[in-house]
Amino acid sequence: MTIKYCYDKVQKKYGHSVERAANDSFLHKTAGGGTCVGGFSSIFSPLCCAVAKNISLEFSAATARDISVTKITGRGIIKGLNDLLYIKADGASPQEIVLDAGFYATGALLAAEIKDKLDNNEAFVDGGLTPFTVTFNTAASTFTIAPAAHAIQYLDINVRKPVRRFSTAGCVIGFNENTTLSASITGDPVYDVGTSAAILTKTGATTLTELVVEDIAMDEDQAISISTSDSAITMKSVIDYVKLDHT
């Protein structure tokens, strides 16, 4: 029997894997910008493995301004992939904590997201565990979670669940195995969170356009940050990039 692949056909509701791979090899484009009065900053994260091919900046006037284009490392949370934590309080069932998808540029931002989800968990509210304290220690590169009362435990696997049993967000914040019940729990160091590498830096620039043509590789935990100083102008940014994930 011969199996023929027809490029214009689909398998169920999804495109053929060959077609998806071909589409992902295309050059994608994202545009942004705004007024620079008071300063301007934006962050682009593809939340996948990708390579930025071109970064262009266009300014409305030749007014002097400082420009910074930086590759930053934070944490990318992807729905259904690495967004789940199981936290257990003494005498209570493990609670499913689902983080919002998105890119968190710093440990503090991710800590705030975890705190928000813990503080809004109904069982933790009823049990008197809220408000939680969730911190990222920049010197030690560790996340610490503490309830207002009682002891808590991080669970790497919730054996009571038939599906979605694993704390997929655990390794994101340095929790790689079950902890003991304690007044606070601290993960292993995650040293790369909050690091950065300069791509373009200019002081007092008056040019109307800036262009970066070097390849900039990124994974789901990395992003490109564009910022300018206070200047009475507007800026438009365009980033061309290629996705490397074909799933």
PEKA-V902169 format. One record per run of one state. SS is the DSSP state (helix for helix, strand for strand, loop for the rest). FROM is the first residue (numbers start at 0). TO is the last residue. If there is no record, write none. Layout:
ss=SS from=FROM to=TO
ss=SS from=FROM to=TO
//
This chain:
ss=loop from=0 to=8
ss=strand from=9 to=10
ss=loop from=11 to=12
ss=strand from=13 to=14
ss=loop from=15 to=15
ss=helix from=16 to=23
ss=loop from=24 to=25
ss=strand from=26 to=34
ss=loop from=35 to=38
ss=strand from=39 to=43
ss=loop from=44 to=48
ss=strand from=49 to=58
ss=loop from=59 to=63
ss=strand from=64 to=72
ss=loop from=73 to=73
ss=strand from=74 to=76
ss=loop from=77 to=82
ss=strand from=83 to=88
ss=loop from=89 to=93
ss=strand from=94 to=97
ss=loop from=98 to=100
ss=strand from=101 to=103
ss=loop from=104 to=105
ss=helix from=106 to=118
ss=loop from=119 to=120
ss=helix from=121 to=125
ss=loop from=126 to=131
ss=strand from=132 to=136
ss=loop from=137 to=140
ss=strand from=141 to=145
ss=loop from=146 to=150
ss=strand from=151 to=154
ss=loop from=155 to=155
ss=strand from=156 to=156
ss=loop from=157 to=164
ss=strand from=165 to=165
ss=loop from=166 to=169
ss=helix from=170 to=172
ss=loop from=173 to=180
ss=strand from=181 to=181
ss=loop from=182 to=182
ss=strand from=183 to=185
ss=loop from=186 to=194
ss=strand from=195 to=204
ss=loop from=205 to=207
ss=strand from=208 to=211
ss=loop from=212 to=214
ss=strand from=215 to=217
ss=loop from=218 to=220
ss=strand from=221 to=227
ss=loop from=228 to=232
ss=strand from=233 to=242
ss=loop from=243 to=246
//
